């Protein structure tokens, strides 16, 4: 169990009670400095997350819950000076992701110094009933921020848990499970981080990171070779992946010089034939027809990646709750 860590509340933009959004002084997304506690911001950065982006998401989440300006139930039932400790507790077994993000959400709400005790780190496998994080702060602040923090924590942990199942199936092969751009608008950075916590790897974060020539691009350009050539000429320094449906298109992509080839809806037998044809001259990624049950069959063909959009668009949440100890 870790030692409690005390945080001074950072000066953050206040919620505008008239509109429910951030007020006129809001600095969300402006500049390079985060308003989060420096230690927390560093933890987020070390994990590959942009503290400013996480803070913006936290403000968005809280502003939805405080659209009317105040948490009426909490204000009515909890004394203003009450302080309590709350435990984030797993209700089921899984892989956790988003604990620091949950802290960021709470810190947007907190109006005074608070203490955090971190019991596990993101990426840890946890059991039902296990306490993940304990926070001591004003009771009103804890209850107001509870749902927004849990929404993101449960979502991210669900993605990490699902990804871990795929990663476990692929253990012992060279194949890695990889995500796609099928993410929730505004939450891509968090969802792709959750994939990493579950043992997966990320594909493109945006359309400008690399080229992926899909079937519609091939049709528009007049063929696989033509599409590849057009991208390579205009963006010579970017990796180019080509989606193919047949072994003949695999040959065309190879001849064109594709760095990566996406085998769309190939069977395991067809995938094995493609691996033999390519002989390591390009990175191979399987897509379509994939399930956890057949993941290993595809991995054992020798492909490098399994592309699974469902990691981010269909994973169920991991049930995590916030248990409040007696307030004082």
VOBA-1610 file (N, C-alpha, C; in pm, whole numbers, padded with zeros to 5 digits, always signed):
BEGIN
Unk+00085-00120+00000Unk+00000+00000+00000Unk+00088+00124+00000Unk+00053+00219-00080Unk+00136+00338-00093Unk+00109+00437+00019Unk+00202+00531+00033Unk+00187+00637+00131Unk+00094+00745+00077Unk+00003+00796+00160Unk-00087+00900+00111Unk-00010+01019+00057Unk-00058+01074-00052Unk+00006+01189-00114Unk-00088+01308-00105Unk-00036+01419-00056Unk-00118+01538-00038Unk-00102+01630-00158Unk-00213+01687-00201Unk-00212+01780-00314Unk-00272+01912-00272Unk-00208+02019-00314Unk-00270+02150-00301Unk-00363+02168-00419Unk-00481+02217-00392Unk-00576+02239-00500Unk-00524+02346-00594Unk-00514+02312-00723Unk-00468+02409-00822Unk-00580+02508-00853Unk-00541+02628-00892Unk-00641+02728-00930Unk-00694+02692-01068Unk-00815+02640-01072Unk-00875+02594-01196Unk-00992+02683-01235Unk-01029+02683-01364Unk-01144+02762-01407Unk-01270+02718-01333Unk-01349+02813-01287Unk-01472+02781-01216Unk-01584+02755-01316Unk-01677+02669-01275Unk-01793+02645-01360Unk-01886+02765-01354Unk-01932+02806-01470Unk-02023+02918-01480Unk-02164+02869-01446Unk-02216+02912-01331Unk-02345+02860-01285Unk-02460+02901-01376Unk-02441+03004-01455Unk-02550+03048-01542Unk-02562+02963-01667Unk-02450+02907-01711Unk-02452+02830-01835Unk-02421+02683-01815Unk-02359+02649-01701Unk-02322+02511-01677Unk-02189+02475-01739Unk-02131+02560-01820Unk-02001+02532-01881Unk-01892+02607-01808Unk-01770+02604-01863Unk-01661+02680-01803Unk-01688+02828-01822Unk-01647+02906-01725Unk-01672+03050-01729Unk-01581+03123-01825Unk-01592+03256-01825Unk-01516+03338-01918Unk-01366+03327-01897Unk-01325+03293-01775Unk-01183+03285-01744Unk-01124+03147-01772Unk-01204+03058-01829Unk-01156+02922-01853Unk-01037+02923-01947Unk-00936+02843-01910Unk-00816+02834-01993Unk-00800+02694-02052Unk-00909+02618-02059Unk-00901+02482-02111Unk-00839+02481-02250Unk-00732+02404-02265Unk-00672+02385-02396Unk-00582+02498-02440Unk-00572+02606-02365Unk-00489+02718-02406Unk-00350+02706-02345Unk-00248+02732-02425Unk-00112+02726-02374Unk-00066+02583-02354Unk+00052+02569-02293Unk+00111+02437-02276Unk+00107+02390-02132Unk+00069+02476-02038Unk+00071+02440-01898Unk-00065+02388-01853Unk-00062+02280-01776Unk-00184+02226-01720Unk-00212+02289-01585Unk-00340+02303-01551Unk-00377+02354-01420Unk-00383+02245-01315Unk-00353+02121-01354Unk-00354+02010-01260Unk-00235+02020-01165Unk-00244+01950-01053Unk-00131+01941-00962Unk-00008+01895-01041Unk+00107+01959-01025Unk+00225+01924-01104Unk+00265+01777-01096Unk+00252+01717-00977Unk+00289+01576-00963Unk+00195+01487-01044Unk+00065+01519-01041Unk-00031+01442-01119Unk-00009+01463-01268Unk+00016+01587-01307Unk+00042+01617-01448Unk+00163+01539-01498Unk+00265+01526-01414Unk+00385+01451-01455Unk+00354+01303-01470Unk+00272+01249-01380Unk+00233+01108-01392Unk+00158+01082-01522Unk+00071+01174-01558Unk-00003+01160-01683Unk+00092+01166-01803Unk+00184+01262-01799Unk+00280+01276-01909Unk+00368+01153-01920Unk+00410+01099-01806Unk+00494+00979-01807Unk+00421+00860-01868Unk+00288+00861-01858Unk+00207+00753-01914Unk+00175+00775-02062Unk+00224+00885-02118Unk+00198+00913-02258Unk+00071+00990-02284Unk+00016+01052-02180Unk-00105+01132-02193Unk-00070+01280-02180Unk-00139+01363-02255Unk-00119+01507-02248Unk-00201+01562-02131Unk-00136+01615-02026Unk-00211+01665-01911Unk-00315+01771-01947Unk-00283+01856-02043Unk-00378+01960-02084Unk-00502+01896-02147Unk-00480+01795-02230Unk-00593+01727-02294Unk-00678+01654-02191Unk-00613+01589-02095Unk-00686+01519-01989Unk-00766+01619-01906Unk-00706+01733-01876Unk-00776+01835-01799Unk-00898+01887-01875Unk-00884+01905-02005Unk-00997+01949-02087Unk-01112+01848-02081Unk-01077+01720-02090Unk-01179+01615-02083Unk-01246+01616-01946Unk-01166+01637-01841Unk-01221+01643-01705Unk-01321+01757-01692Unk-01287+01873-01746Unk-01379+01987-01741Unk-01507+01957-01819Unk-01493+01892-01934Unk-01610+01856-02014Unk-01702+01763-01936Unk-01643+01663-01871Unk-01723+01566-01796Unk-01796+01632-01680Unk-01726+01716-01606Unk-01788+01782-01490Unk-01893+01883-01534Unk-01867+01953-01644Unk-01963+02055-01689Unk-02096+01992-01728Unk-02093+01868-01778Unk-02219+01799-01809Unk-02300+01774-01683Unk-02232+01734-01575Unk-02303+01705-01451Unk-02348+01831-01377Unk-02278+01941-01399Unk-02314+02065-01332Unk-02378+02163-01429Unk-02454+02109-01522Unk-02519+02193-01622Unk-02614+02294-01558Unk-02672+02256-01443Unk-02762+02347-01373Unk-02692+02432-01270Unk-02559+02415-01257Unk-02481+02501-01170Unk-02447+02443-01034Unk-02522+02343-00985Unk-02497+02293-00851Unk-02548+02149-00838Unk-02481+02071-00755Unk-02525+01935-00722Unk-02628+01947-00610Unk-02755+01950-00646Unk-02860+01985-00550Unk-02870+01883-00437Unk-02856+01755-00467Unk-02870+01652-00364Unk-02758+01661-00261Unk-02636+01676-00310Unk-02521+01682-00220Unk-02523+01809-00135Unk-02555+01922-00195Unk-02561+02047-00119Unk-02667+02039-00009Unk-02777+01969-00038Unk-02886+01960+00059Unk-02857+01862+00172Unk-02777+01758+00146Unk-02762+01650+00244Unk-02628+01647+00316Unk-02528+01716+00264Unk-02393+01707+00320Unk-02350+01842+00377Unk-02309+01846+00504Unk-02259+01972+00562Unk-02140+02025+00482Unk-02130+02154+00473Unk-02026+02216+00390Unk-01886+02182+00437Unk-01867+02163+00568Unk-01733+02140+00619Unk-01701+01992+00640Unk-01789+01902+00597Unk-01766+01758+00617Unk-01650+01710+00530Unk-01571+01618+00586Unk-01457+01558+00516Unk-01472+01406+00524Unk-01434+01336+00419Unk-01447+01190+00419Unk-01338+01128+00333Unk-01322+00998+00349Unk-01234+00919+00263Unk-01321+00829+00178Unk-01290+00822+00050Unk-01366+00738-00043Unk-01271+00640-00110Unk-01318+00517-00127Unk-01239+00412-00190Unk-01298+00376-00326Unk-01216+00383-00429Unk-01254+00329-00559Unk-01230+00179-00553Unk-01336+00100-00565Unk-01329-00044-00542Unk-01380-00121-00663Unk-01302-00220-00706Unk-01344-00304-00819Unk-01459-00395-00776Unk-01565-00398-00854Unk-01678-00487-00827Unk-01661-00622-00897Unk-01567-00628-00990Unk-01540-00752-01063Unk-01393-00754-01102Unk-01344-00871-01139Unk-01204-00886-01178Unk-01181-00826-01315Unk-01062-00772-01336Unk-01029-00715-01466Unk-00893-00648-01464Unk-00868-00568-01565Unk-00744-00491-01575Unk-00780-00343-01566Unk-00713-00273-01479Unk-00752-00134-01451Unk-00675-00037-01541Unk-00744+00069-01581Unk-00683+00178-01656Unk-00761+00305-01627Unk-00690+00416-01609Unk-00757+00544-01591Unk-00759+00597-01450Unk-00679+00541-01361Unk-00680+00589-01222Unk-00633+00734-01212Unk-00527+00768-01286Unk-00479+00906-01281Unk-00579+01000-01349Unk-00650+00949-01448Unk-00754+01029-01514Unk-00867+01058-01416Unk-00905+00958-01338Unk-01007+00978-01235Unk-00962+01083-01134Unk-00835+01079-01097Unk-00781+01182-01007Unk-00794+01321-01069Unk-00766+01329-01199Unk-00773+01458-01267Unk-00916+01512-01265Unk-01013+01423-01287Unk-01153+01466-01284Unk-01190+01519-01146Unk-01151+01445-01043Unk-01183+01489-00907Unk-01114+01620-00873Unk-00991+01637-00920Unk-00917+01759-00886Unk-00982+01883-00946Unk-01056+01866-01055Unk-01128+01978-01115Unk-01239+02025-01021Unk-01296+01929-00947Unk-01407+01960-00856Unk-01357+02009-00721Unk-01246+01952-00674Unk-01200+01979-00538Unk-01171+02127-00517Unk-01212+02174-00401Unk-01195+02315-00367Unk-01094+02337-00256Unk-01028+02229-00213Unk-00933+02240-00103Unk-00828+02131-00118Unk-00731+02129-00026Unk-00629+02026-00026Unk-00691+01888-00013Unk-00636+01790-00083Unk-00687+01653-00074Unk-00571+01556-00071Unk-00598+01436-00022Unk-00496+01332-00013Unk-00536+01212-00098Unk-00437+01154-00165Unk-00460+01038-00251Unk-00370+00924-00206Unk-00426+00806-00194Unk-00348+00686-00164Unk-00369+00588-00278Unk-00263+00562-00353Unk-00270+00476-00471Unk-00233+00333-00434Unk-00326+00242-00451Unk-00304+00103-00412Unk-00255+00016-00528Unk-00291+00051-00650Unk-00245-00021-00769Unk-00215+00081-00877Unk-00151+00036-00982Unk-00121+00122-01096Unk-00199+00076-01218Unk-00215+00164-01314Unk-00281+00127-01439Unk-00210+00008-01502Unk-00288-00083-01558Unk-00234-00204-01618Unk-00235-00323-01525Unk-00266-00300-01397Unk-00268-00410-01300Unk-00393-00495-01317Unk-00378-00625-01298Unk-00493-00714-01292Unk-00548-00706-01149Unk-00677-00687-01136Unk-00737-00670-01004Unk-00850-00769-00986Unk-00884-00793-00860Unk-00991-00886-00824Unk-01111-00810-00771Unk-01226-00875-00773Unk-01347-00815-00718Unk-01326-00785-00570Unk-01364-00665-00529Unk-01349-00624-00390Unk-01218-00554-00360Unk-01129-00547-00457Unk-00999-00486-00434Unk-01009-00334-00441Unk-00950-00266-00342Unk-00948-00120-00341Unk-00836-00073-00433Unk-00869+00016-00525Unk-00775+00062-00626Unk-00712+00196-00588Unk-00793+00283-00531Unk-00750+00420-00503Unk-00834+00474-00388Unk-00770+00543-00295Unk-00842+00607-00185Unk-00816+00757-00190Unk-00921+00834-00169Unk-00909+00980-00175Unk-00977+01040-00053Unk-00907+01130+00016Unk-00963+01201+00130Unk-00978+01348+00093Unk-01101+01398+00103Unk-01129+01535+00061Unk-01263+01578+00120Unk-01306+01700+00087Unk-01438+01746+00128Unk-01543+01650+00071Unk-01637+01610+00156Unk-01737+01512+00117Unk-01819+01561-00002Unk-01855+01687+00000Unk-01933+01741-00112Unk-01858+01725-00244Unk-01729+01753-00242Unk-01650+01744-00364Unk-01642+01599-00413Unk-01623+01506-00320Unk-01615+01365-00357Unk-01743+01318-00425Unk-01856+01354-00368Unk-01984+01308-00422Unk-02019+01377-00554Unk-01981+01502-00566Unk-02009+01574-00691Unk-01927+01518-00807Unk-01802+01481-00779Unk-01716+01432-00886Unk-01722+01282-00908Unk-01794+01211-00821Unk-01795+01065-00824Unk-01831+01006-00960Unk-01946+01043-01015Unk-01993+00978-01137Unk-01906+01010-01257Unk-01863+01134-01270Unk-01779+01170-01385Unk-01647+01093-01381Unk-01588+01081-01262Unk-01463+01007-01249Unk-01484+00859-01280Unk-01593+00803-01227Unk-01620+00661-01251Unk-01653+00632-01397Unk-01724+00723-01462Unk-01758+00700-01603Unk-01633+00674-01686Unk-01532+00758-01668Unk-01409+00742-01745Unk-01328+00622-01697Unk-01320+00604-01566Unk-01243+00493-01511Unk-01302+00358-01553Unk-01433+00344-01546Unk-01498+00218-01585Unk-01484+00192-01734Unk-01500+00298-01815Unk-01484+00284-01960Unk-01343+00238-01995Unk-01243+00307-01941Unk-01105+00276-01975Unk-01064+00138-01923Unk-01111+00104-01804Unk-01077-00027-01747Unk-01145-00139-01825Unk-01264-00112-01878Unk-01331-00211-01962Unk-01252-00239-02089Unk-01200-00133-02150Unk-01118-00149-02271Unk-00989-00225-02238Unk-00926-00189-02127Unk-00802-00258-02087Unk-00828-00405-02058Unk-00941-00434-01995Unk-00975-00573-01962Unk-00998-00655-02089Unk-01071-00599-02184Unk-01096-00669-02310Unk-00966-00690-02387Unk-00882-00587-02389Unk-00754-00598-02460Unk-00667-00705-02398Unk-00668-00713-02266Unk-00586-00813-02197Unk-00626-00954-02238Unk-00754-00978-02263Unk-00798-01111-02306Unk-00735-01147-02440Unk-00732-01050-02531Unk-00669-01073-02661Unk-00518-01095-02644Unk-00455-01009-02563Unk-00310-01020-02544Unk-00273-01155-02484Unk-00355-01203-02391Unk-00328-01334-02331Unk-00336-01445-02435Unk-00433-01435-02526Unk-00448-01536-02630Unk-00328-01538-02724Unk-00265-01424-02744Unk-00154-01413-02839Unk-00018-01441-02775Unk-00016-01461-02644Unk+00111-01482-02575Unk+00186-01601-02634Unk+00315-01581-02657Unk+00397-01687-02714Unk+00410-01679-02865Unk+00333-01590-02928Unk+00347-01565-03072Unk+00407-01426-03090Unk+00443-01392-03212Unk+00497-01258-03235Unk+00387-01155-03259Unk+00264-01201-03275Unk+00154-01111-03308Unk+00113-01026-03188Unk+00073-00902-03218Unk+00021-00810-03118Unk-00120-00767-03158Unk-00206-00746-03059Unk-00338-00693-03089Unk-00327-00542-03099Unk-00393-00487-03201Unk-00379-00344-03228Unk-00518-00282-03245Unk-00531-00158-03199Unk-00659-00089-03208Unk-00677-00021-03343Unk-00788+00052-03357Unk-00819+00125-03479Unk-00860+00267-03441Unk-00914+00341-03538Unk-00964+00475-03510Unk-01113+00473-03475Unk-01168+00356-03448Unk-01309+00344-03411Unk-01324+00374-03262Unk-01308+00501-03230Unk-01306+00546-03091Unk-01418+00647-03066Unk-01444+00673-02939Unk-01545+00772-02902Unk-01491+00912-02930Unk-01563+00995-03007Unk-01513+01130-03034Unk-01478+01205-02906Unk-01359+01262-02904Unk-01313+01338-02789Unk-01239+01257-02685Unk-01249+01123-02694Unk-01186+01037-02593Unk-01080+00945-02651Unk-01037+00971-02774Unk-00944+00879-02839Unk-00816+00859-02758Unk-00761+00967-02705Unk-00634+00955-02632Unk-00650+00863-02511Unk-00764+00872-02442Unk-00786+00788-02325Unk-00812+00643-02364Unk-00889+00622-02468Unk-00922+00486-02508Unk-00800+00413-02564Unk-00718+00483-02638Unk-00597+00420-02690Unk-00495+00395-02577Unk-00492+00483-02479Unk-00409+00459-02362Unk-00455+00332-02290Unk-00587+00314-02279Unk-00641+00195-02213Unk-00601+00068-02287Unk-00595+00075-02420Unk-00549-00040-02498Unk-00405-00075-02459Unk-00322+00026-02444Unk-00183+00001-02404Unk-00177-00061-02265Unk-00264-00015-02175Unk-00266-00071-02040Unk-00304-00219-02041Unk-00381-00260-02141Unk-00423-00399-02151Unk-00327-00488-02228Unk-00215-00432-02271Unk-00115-00512-02342Unk-00124-00504-02492Unk-00210-00415-02544Unk-00219-00396-02688Unk-00130-00282-02734Unk-00129-00260-02865Unk-00052-00150-02922Unk-00144-00063-03006Unk-00102+00059-03027Unk-00185+00156-03099Unk-00153+00161-03247Unk-00257+00179-03326Unk-00243+00212-03467Unk-00241+00364-03475Unk-00288+00422-03582Unk-00280+00567-03599Unk-00363+00642-03494Unk-00308+00752-03445Unk-00385+00841-03360Unk-00471+00934-03445Unk-00423+00965-03565Unk-00499+01054-03654Unk-00468+01016-03798Unk-00540+01076-03889Unk-00524+01047-04031Unk-00392+01097-04088Unk-00323+01183-04014Unk-00197+01238-04064Unk-00074+01160-04017Unk-00093+01062-03928Unk+00021+00988-03874Unk+00084+00895-03977Unk+00000+00834-04058Unk+00045+00738-04159Unk-00066+00724-04262Unk-00033+00664-04375Unk-00133+00643-04479Unk-00186+00500-04470Unk-00317+00487-04483Unk-00381+00356-04491Unk-00471+00357-04614Unk-00424+00293-04720Unk-00497+00289-04846Unk-00603+00179-04837Unk-00731+00220-04830Unk-00840+00124-04818Unk-00909+00105-04953Unk-01010+00019-04954Unk-01074-00017-05080Unk-01131+00103-05155Unk-01188+00200-05083Unk-01243+00317-05151Unk-01134+00404-05212Unk-01017+00410-05147Unk-00905+00483-05206Unk-00858+00414-05334Unk-00856+00281-05330Unk-00813+00204-05447Unk-00907+00230-05564Unk-01038+00230-05536Unk-01136+00256-05641Unk-01119+00397-05696Unk-01102+00494-05606Unk-01090+00633-05648Unk-00964+00657-05730Unk-00855+00586-05695Unk-00727+00608-05762Unk-00711+00523-05888Unk-00794+00419-05902Unk-00786+00335-06020Unk-00707+00207-06003Unk-00672+00172-05879Unk-00600+00048-05855Unk-00507+00059-05735Unk-00459-00058-05689Unk-00370-00062-05573Unk-00240+00012-05603Unk-00177-00019-05716Unk-00049+00044-05750Unk-00065+00195-05763Unk-00172+00236-05829Unk-00194+00378-05851Unk-00216+00453-05719Unk-00294+00392-05629Unk-00320+00455-05500Unk-00191+00467-05418Unk-00114+00358-05415Unk+00011+00360-05340Unk+00107+00464-05396Unk+00120+00468-05527Unk+00212+00563-05591Unk+00174+00707-05559Unk+00043+00736-05561Unk-00003+00872-05535Unk+00031+00916-05394Unk+00012+00826-05297Unk+00044+00860-05158Unk+00195+00875-05139Unk+00271+00783-05194Unk+00416+00785-05177Unk+00478+00911-05238Unk+00426+00953-05351Unk+00481+01072-05416Unk+00452+01199-05336Unk+00333+01206-05277Unk+00296+01328-05205Unk+00348+01330-05061Unk+00360+01210-05000Unk+00406+01201-04861Unk+00516+01095-04852Unk+00634+01125-04906Unk+00740+01024-04918Unk+00797+00973-04786Unk+00780+01049-04679Unk+00841+01009-04552Unk+00747+00932-04459Unk+00622+00917-04499Unk+00526+00849-04413Unk+00515+00701-04449Unk+00495+00615-04348Unk+00469+00474-04378Unk+00335+00461-04449Unk+00326+00365-04541Unk+00204+00344-04618Unk+00157+00200-04600Unk+00036+00186-04549Unk-00027+00055-04535Unk-00136+00042-04640Unk-00145-00076-04701Unk-00243-00098-04806Unk-00336-00212-04765Unk-00466-00186-04772Unk-00566-00289-04743Unk-00590-00371-04869Unk-00589-00504-04853Unk-00610-00593-04968Unk-00716-00697-04934Unk-00782-00745-05040Unk-00887-00846-05024Unk-00848-00981-05083Unk-00744-00983-05166Unk-00706-01106-05235Unk-00554-01122-05235Unk-00509-01243-05265Unk-00365-01268-05275Unk-00305-01191-05393Unk-00383-01172-05498Unk-00333-01094-05612Unk-00304-00951-05569Unk-00391-00895-05486Unk-00367-00759-05437Unk-00247-00755-05342Unk-00222-00865-05270Unk-00102-00873-05187Unk+00021-00858-05277Unk+00021-00928-05389Unk+00134-00919-05484Unk+00150-00777-05535Unk+00038-00714-05569Unk+00043-00577-05621Unk+00097-00480-05516Unk+00052-00497-05392Unk+00099-00410-05285Unk+00248-00428-05261Unk+00294-00552-05266Unk+00437-00580-05250Unk+00518-00517-05361Unk+00473-00536-05484Unk+00545-00481-05599Unk+00549-00329-05594Unk+00443-00269-05539Unk+00439-00123-05530Unk+00534-00071-05422Unk+00564-00156-05323Unk+00656-00115-05216Unk+00589-00082-05085Unk+00471-00139-05060Unk+00398-00110-04936Unk+00480-00150-04814Unk+00476-00066-04711Unk+00545-00095-04586Unk+00467-00196-04502Unk+00334-00181-04505Unk+00245-00269-04430Unk+00130-00311-04522Unk+00081-00432-04501Unk-00032-00481-04579Unk-00138-00531-04483Unk-00260-00479-04501Unk-00374-00516-04417Unk-00455-00623-04490Unk-00459-00742-04433Unk-00531-00855-04492Unk-00675-00852-04443Unk-00765-00805-04527Unk-00903-00783-04486Unk-00989-00906-04512Unk-01044-00962-04404Unk-01136-01076-04412Unk-01073-01201-04474Unk-00944-01218-04457Unk-00878-01342-04498Unk-00909-01451-04395Unk-00923-01574-04440Unk-00934-01687-04348Unk-00795-01719-04294Unk-00784-01798-04188Unk-00651-01837-04140Unk-00566-01904-04248Unk-00628-01988-04330Unk-00553-02056-04437Unk-00503-01954-04539Unk-00590-01860-04579Unk-00550-01756-04674Unk-00442-01667-04613Unk-00453-01641-04483Unk-00353-01559-04415Unk-00217-01628-04417Unk-00218-01758-04394Unk-00093-01835-04398Unk-00030-01828-04536Unk-00112-01833-04640Unk-00061-01822-04777Unk-00001-01684-04801Unk-00066-01581-04747Unk-00014-01445-04763Unk+00120-01429-04693Unk+00132-01486-04574Unk+00259-01479-04499Unk+00370-01545-04580Unk+00340-01661-04639Unk+00440-01732-04720Unk+00478-01650-04844Unk+00381-01582-04901Unk+00406-01501-05020Unk+00492-01379-04988Unk+00464-01314-04878Unk+00535-01190-04842Unk+00677-01218-04794Unk+00695-01325-04718Unk+00828-01366-04670Unk+00903-01252-04599Unk+00831-01179-04515Unk+00896-01077-04433Unk+00926-00947-04504Unk+00883-00931-04628Unk+00913-00809-04702Unk+00822-00692-04665Unk+00716-00719-04591Unk+00626-00615-04542Unk+00563-00664-04412Unk+00521-00570-04331Unk+00450-00603-04207Unk+00307-00641-04244Unk+00256-00747-04182Unk+00122-00796-04215Unk+00028-00780-04096Unk-00093-00734-04127Unk-00194-00711-04024Unk-00325-00776-04069Unk-00384-00857-03982Unk-00512-00920-04011Unk-00626-00833-03959Unk-00736-00831-04035Unk-00853-00752-03995Unk-00979-00823-04045Unk-01085-00817-03965Unk-01209-00883-04004Unk-01207-01030-03967Unk-01324-01085-03936Unk-01340-01226-03898Unk-01275-01260-03764Unk-01212-01165-03698Unk-01134-01195-03578Unk-01222-01201-03454Unk-01197-01302-03372Unk-01260-01314-03240Unk-01152-01360-03142Unk-01182-01347-03014Unk-01087-01398-02915Unk-01066-01548-02935Unk-01173-01618-02975Unk-01166-01764-02991Unk-01073-01805-03105Unk-01067-01725-03213Unk-00980-01765-03326Unk-00853-01682-03334Unk-00830-01597-03236Unk-00714-01507-03240Unk-00583-01583-03252Unk-00570-01690-03177Unk-00443-01762-03180Unk-00421-01831-03314Unk-00528-01879-03376Unk-00514-01942-03508Unk-00457-01842-03609Unk-00504-01718-03602Unk-00450-01615-03691Unk-00306-01581-03652Unk-00280-01568-03523Unk-00146-01531-03478Unk-00042-01635-03520Unk-00081-01761-03517Unk+00014-01868-03549Unk+00044-01879-03698Unk-00026-01800-03781Unk+00009-01797-03924Unk+00136-01717-03947Unk+00172-01631-03849Unk+00292-01550-03864Unk+00267-01404-03890Unk+00139-01359-03885Unk+00112-01217-03903Unk+00168-01137-03786Unk+00188-01008-03809Unk+00246-00922-03706Unk+00143-00860-03614Unk+00025-00826-03670Unk-00077-00758-03591Unk-00215-00816-03620Unk-00301-00807-03519Unk-00444-00832-03535Unk-00515-00700-03504Unk-00584-00645-03603Unk-00654-00518-03587Unk-00795-00544-03535Unk-00826-00490-03418Unk-00955-00518-03353Unk-01023-00387-03314Unk-01115-00343-03398Unk-01188-00219-03369Unk-01275-00230-03246Unk-01320-00352-03216Unk-01409-00372-03102Unk-01346-00340-02968Unk-01214-00332-02962Unk-01149-00297-02835Unk-01203-00165-02782Unk-01220-00069-02872Unk-01263+00064-02829Unk-01409+00094-02856Unk-01474+00023-02948Unk-01614+00059-02975Unk-01715-00038-02915Unk-01670-00153-02861Unk-01768-00250-02813Unk-01735-00314-02679Unk-01627-00275-02616Unk-01591-00338-02490Unk-01685-00295-02378Unk-01736-00389-02298Unk-01819-00351-02183Unk-01734-00284-02077Unk-01795-00202-01995Unk-01721-00137-01888Unk-01677-00239-01785Unk-01577-00203-01706Unk-01543-00280-01587Unk-01614-00214-01470Unk-01690-00291-01395Unk-01770-00236-01285Unk-01680-00196-01169Unk-01675-00067-01143Unk-01598-00011-01032Unk-01689+00086-00958Unk-01684+00084-00826Unk-01769+00172-00748Unk-01688+00261-00656Unk-01752+00364-00603Unk-01690+00453-00506Unk-01761+00432-00372Unk-01687+00385-00274Unk-01744+00357-00142Unk-01698+00464-00044Unk-01794+00539+00007Unk-01764+00648+00099Unk-01759+00595+00242Unk-01648+00624+00310Unk-01641+00591+00452Unk-01719+00697+00530Unk-01739+00676+00657Unk-01817+00770+00737Unk-01757+00909+00733Unk-01839+01007+00699Unk-01792+01146+00691Unk-01779+01206+00830Unk-01682+01296+00845Unk-01662+01365+00973Unk-01660+01515+00952
//
